[in-house]
Amino acid sequence: MSEFPNGGGEMAGAIRAFDWSKTSVGAMATWPASLRAVVQMMLHQQHAICLFWGTDLNIIYNDAYRPFLGDKEVGALGQPFHEIWSDVWEDVKPFADQALSGSGTFTENLRLLMQRNGFLEETFWTFSYSPLFDDAGEIAGIIDVAVDTTRLVQSKRKEELLRRELVHRVKNAMAVTSAVVSATMRHANNLEEARDTVAKRIAALGKAQSLLDESDDGATVDAIVLESMAAHLDDRARLTIDGPPVRVQPQQAVGLSLAIYELATNALKHGALSNAAGTVSVSWSVDELAAFRFVWVEAGGPPVAAPTRRGFGTRLTDQIVANYFGGTGQTTYERHGVRFELNGTIQNDDEA
């Protein structure tokens, strides 16, 4: 008789070598034919599969399932379900209970917060739990067929956000264009001067939009600030910038320009750039560990009051843009002016 289990990659040998007598599964010599058959089948599958068997629902899994465990994989074989997946046990227990009652389950893109690699991570899973029967026809375990759909869900999420960003950006571009034209006409001495100034400001607005296109080597922070704000300024002296020479990769250049453009738009419509006296101060810093800090401060504009509801613009600066830098963003509405602070990390060439 050939050895059991046979074939099936590294896990076949690991299962043979494991002392199952110390678990509720029992010594391998006592395993029912039904369990032996499903283990043999599982090990020859290329799909990620695991079994939970016995009163403690001890885990048995194939090679394809190993990456799902992350750092948990060391010492995972034979551990009870509720221990090896303790971080998500309360989330999946209802599905396990349903399978143990004799009814299989199928779940798509379930969000689970896992701590399998030394940190808490958001993951998504499509999986089915089905009852496993012993030789007497009694339910003795569960078979789990799983797919990690985290990347798929995150990709769809990004596509939705990008669509919203595009629509929002178009609306903002229209609002800025209108504000630029109105402000220019209001302060121009004659129609010829107004026409010339409007043309220059609309051209500057176009340059700011072009920064959102990816380039091979990114852009410097000072260039991003100046280009993104050019269309919003009637006087360059109203903007102060202070920071070291820092080049950010294309994706982060996109994110930063989005934040600056959003802040400048709001400043032009409601804040420091909506009158003749307000100013904007922009500063940034980066340390030896590539930690990046970016600060926008308005002063001299109309009195500021916090909005009654948090709109997409604030979410754009505080969350979406912050994600480009793997950090946090915070907008505060101080009475003398809006303040925005971004803290994150500058990508290097390999990460871009």
C-alpha positions in Angstrom: 0.0 0.0 0.0 1.4 3.4 -0.9 2.0 6.0 1.8 -0.8 8.3 2.8 -1.2 11.0 1.8 0.9 10.8 -1.3 1.9 13.5 -3.7 0.3 16.9 -3.2 3.4 19.0 -2.7 5.0 20.0 0.6 1.8 19.7 2.7 1.5 16.0 2.0 4.8 15.4 3.8 3.9 17.9 6.6 0.6 16.1 7.2 2.3 12.7 7.3 4.9 13.9 9.8 2.4 15.7 12.1 1.4 14.0 15.4 -2.4 14.0 15.0 -2.9 11.9 18.1 -2.6 15.1 20.2 -5.6 16.7 18.4 -9.3 16.0 18.1 -8.6 14.5 14.7 -6.9 11.5 16.2 -3.9 9.4 15.1 -3.7 9.0 11.3 -4.2 5.3 11.6 -7.7 5.9 13.0 -8.8 8.3 10.3 -12.0 7.2 8.5 -12.0 6.5 4.8 -14.0 9.6 4.2 -11.4 11.9 5.7 -8.6 10.2 4.0 -10.3 10.5 0.6 -11.0 14.3 1.0 -7.5 15.0 2.2 -6.0 13.1 -0.7 -8.3 15.0 -3.1 -7.5 18.4 -1.5 -3.7 17.9 -1.8 -4.0 17.3 -5.5 -6.0 20.5 -6.1 -4.4 23.7 -7.3 -7.1 25.8 -5.7 -6.7 26.9 -2.1 -8.6 24.5 0.1 -8.5 23.7 3.8 -10.4 21.3 6.1 -11.5 21.7 9.7 -12.1 18.3 11.3 -12.9 16.9 14.7 -14.6 18.4 17.8 -11.9 21.2 17.8 -12.2 21.8 14.0 -8.4 21.3 13.6 -7.1 22.7 10.3 -5.6 20.7 7.5 -4.7 22.5 4.2 -3.0 22.3 0.9 0.0 24.1 -0.6 -2.3 26.7 -2.4 -3.8 27.7 1.0 -0.5 28.5 2.7 -0.1 32.1 1.4 -3.5 32.9 3.0 -2.1 32.3 6.4 0.9 34.7 6.1 3.0 34.5 9.2 0.4 32.4 10.9 1.5 29.4 8.7 4.4 28.6 11.0 2.8 26.1 13.4 -0.7 26.4 11.9 -1.2 22.8 10.8 -3.5 21.0 13.3 -4.5 24.1 15.2 -8.2 24.6 16.1 -10.2 26.8 13.8 -11.0 29.4 16.5 -7.4 29.7 17.4 -5.6 29.9 14.1 -8.2 32.4 12.8 -8.9 34.1 16.2 -8.8 37.6 14.6 -11.8 36.8 12.3 -13.5 34.1 14.2 -16.5 36.1 15.3 -17.0 37.1 11.6 -16.9 33.6 10.1 -18.4 31.6 13.0 -22.0 32.0 11.7 -20.9 30.5 8.4 -19.1 27.6 10.2 -22.1 27.0 12.4 -24.4 26.8 9.3 -22.1 24.3 7.6 -21.9 22.2 10.8 -25.7 22.2 10.8 -25.7 20.5 7.4 -26.2 23.6 5.1 -23.4 24.8 2.9 -22.6 28.5 2.5 -21.3 30.8 -0.2 -20.1 34.3 0.5 -18.7 36.9 -1.9 -16.2 39.6 -1.1 -16.6 39.4 2.7 -14.5 42.1 4.4 -12.3 40.7 7.1 -9.7 42.6 9.2 -6.8 40.2 9.6 -3.6 40.3 11.6 -1.6 37.6 9.8 1.6 39.5 9.0 2.2 41.4 12.1 -0.2 44.2 11.3 -3.9 44.7 10.9 -4.9 44.6 7.2 -8.2 44.9 5.3 -8.9 41.8 3.2 -11.8 40.5 1.1 -12.7 36.9 0.6 -15.1 34.8 -1.6 -15.4 31.4 0.0 -17.7 28.4 0.6 -18.1 26.3 3.7 -19.6 22.8 3.2 -20.2 20.0 5.7 -17.9 17.0 5.8 -19.3 13.6 6.8 -17.5 10.7 8.5 -18.0 7.0 7.5 -21.2 6.9 9.6 -22.8 9.7 7.7 -22.4 12.2 10.7 -21.1 15.7 10.2 -17.5 15.8 11.4 -16.0 18.8 9.8 -16.0 21.6 7.2 -14.3 22.0 3.9 -13.4 25.6 3.0 -12.8 26.6 -0.7 -11.5 30.2 -0.7 -10.4 33.0 -3.0 -8.6 36.1 -1.8 -10.4 38.9 -3.7 -8.7 41.8 -1.9 -6.9 43.1 -5.0 -10.1 42.9 -7.1 -12.2 44.8 -4.6 -9.5 47.4 -4.1 -9.1 47.8 -7.8 -12.9 48.4 -8.2 -12.9 50.8 -5.3 -10.1 52.8 -6.9 -11.9 52.9 -10.2 -15.0 54.3 -8.5 -12.9 56.9 -6.7 -11.2 57.9 -9.9 -14.5 58.4 -11.6 -15.7 60.5 -8.7 -12.5 62.5 -8.7 -12.8 63.1 -12.5 -16.4 64.4 -12.2 -15.5 66.5 -9.2 -12.4 67.9 -10.9 -14.4 68.8 -14.0 -17.0 70.6 -11.8 -14.2 72.4 -10.0 -12.5 73.4 -13.2 -15.7 74.9 -14.4 -16.2 76.7 -11.0 -12.7 78.1 -11.1 -13.0 79.2 -14.7 -16.2 81.0 -13.8 -14.6 82.6 -10.7 -11.5 83.6 -12.7 -13.6 85.3 -15.4 -15.8 87.0 -12.8 -13.0 88.3 -10.7 -11.0 89.5 -13.7 -14.0 91.4 -15.2 -14.7 92.9 -11.8 -11.2 94.3 -11.3 -10.2 95.1 -14.9 -10.0 98.7 -16.1 -11.2 98.0 -19.6 -12.4 95.2 -21.8 -9.1 94.7 -23.5 -7.3 94.3 -20.2 -10.0 91.9 -19.0 -9.7 89.7 -22.2 -5.9 89.5 -21.9 -6.0 88.6 -18.2 -8.7 86.0 -18.6 -6.7 84.4 -21.4 -3.6 84.2 -19.3 -5.4 82.8 -16.3 -7.3 80.2 -18.3 -3.9 79.1 -19.8 -2.5 78.8 -16.3 -5.5 76.7 -15.3 -4.7 74.4 -18.3 -1.1 74.0 -17.0 -2.4 73.0 -13.6 -4.6 70.3 -15.1 -1.7 69.0 -17.2 0.2 68.2 -14.0 -2.4 65.4 -13.3 -0.9 63.5 -16.3 1.7 61.0 -15.3 5.3 61.7 -16.3 8.4 59.5 -16.2 10.2 61.2 -13.3 7.4 63.0 -11.4 7.7 66.6 -10.4 9.2 68.8 -7.7 6.9 70.0 -4.9 7.5 73.7 -5.6 6.6 73.2 -9.3 3.5 71.3 -8.3 2.5 74.1 -5.9 3.1 76.9 -8.4 1.5 75.3 -11.4 -1.5 74.1 -9.4 -2.1 77.6 -8.0 -1.2 79.7 -11.0 -4.8 80.0 -12.2 -6.0 81.0 -8.8 -3.6 83.9 -8.1 -4.2 87.5 -9.2 -0.9 88.4 -7.5 2.1 86.0 -6.9 3.0 87.9 -3.8 -0.1 86.5 -2.1 1.6 83.0 -2.1 4.5 82.1 0.1 6.3 78.8 -0.3 9.0 77.3 1.8 10.6 73.9 1.6 13.6 71.9 0.4 14.0 70.6 -3.1 11.9 67.4 -3.1 10.9 65.4 -6.2 7.8 63.1 -5.9 7.0 60.3 -8.2 4.1 60.6 -10.7 1.4 59.0 -8.6 2.2 61.2 -5.6 2.6 64.2 -7.9 -1.0 63.6 -9.0 -2.2 63.3 -5.4 -0.4 66.4 -4.2 -1.7 68.5 -7.2 -5.2 67.3 -6.4 -4.9 68.5 -2.8 -3.4 71.9 -3.8 -5.9 72.4 -6.6 -8.8 71.6 -4.2 -7.5 73.9 -1.5 -6.8 76.7 -3.9 -10.3 76.3 -5.5 -11.9 76.6 -2.1 -9.7 79.6 -1.2 -10.7 81.4 -4.3 -14.4 80.7 -3.8 -14.7 81.2 0.0 -11.3 81.7 1.6 -8.2 83.8 1.6 -8.1 84.3 -2.2 -11.7 85.4 -2.4 -10.8 89.0 -1.4 -8.0 91.4 -2.2 -6.0 91.0 1.1 -5.8 87.3 1.9 -2.6 85.2 1.6 -1.6 81.5 1.5 1.5 80.0 3.0 2.7 76.6 1.8 5.5 74.7 3.5 6.9 71.2 3.4 9.7 69.1 4.9 11.1 65.6 4.4 13.5 63.8 6.8 16.2 61.1 6.3 13.5 58.4 6.5 11.5 60.0 3.7 8.8 61.1 6.1 6.9 64.0 4.3 5.0 66.9 5.9 3.1 69.4 3.9 1.2 72.4 5.4 -1.2 74.9 3.8 -2.2 77.9 5.9 -4.6 80.7 4.8 -4.7 84.1 6.4 -6.4 87.5 5.8 -9.5 86.1 4.2 -13.2 86.3 5.4 -13.9 84.8 8.8 -13.9 81.0 8.5 -16.6 78.7 9.8 -16.5 74.9 9.7 -18.9 73.5 7.1 -22.1 71.9 8.4 -21.4 68.7 6.5 -18.2 67.0 5.2 -18.2 67.1 1.5 -16.3 65.2 -1.1 -13.7 67.9 -1.4 -12.6 67.4 2.2 -12.6 63.6 1.8 -10.5 64.1 -1.3 -7.8 66.0 0.6 -8.0 64.3 4.0 -8.4 60.6 2.8 -7.9 60.0 -0.9 -4.9 62.2 -1.4 -3.4 61.1 2.0 -3.6 57.5 0.7 -1.2 58.4 -2.2 1.4 59.1 0.6 0.4 56.2 2.9 -0.4 58.8 5.6 -3.0 61.1 7.0 -4.5 64.4 6.0 -6.4 66.9 8.2 -8.3 70.1 7.3 -9.1 72.5 10.2 -11.2 75.5 10.0 -9.6 78.1 12.2 -11.4 81.5 12.3 -8.5 83.4 10.7 -8.2 80.8 7.9 -8.2 77.2 6.7 -5.3 75.0 7.6 -4.5 71.7 5.9 -1.7 69.3 7.0 -0.6 66.1 5.2 1.8 63.7 6.8 3.1 60.6 4.9 6.1 59.1 3.1 7.8 60.0 -0.1 8.0 57.0 -2.5 11.3 56.1 -4.0 11.9 55.1 -7.6 11.4 51.4 -6.8 8.0 52.0 -5.2 6.5 54.2 -7.8 
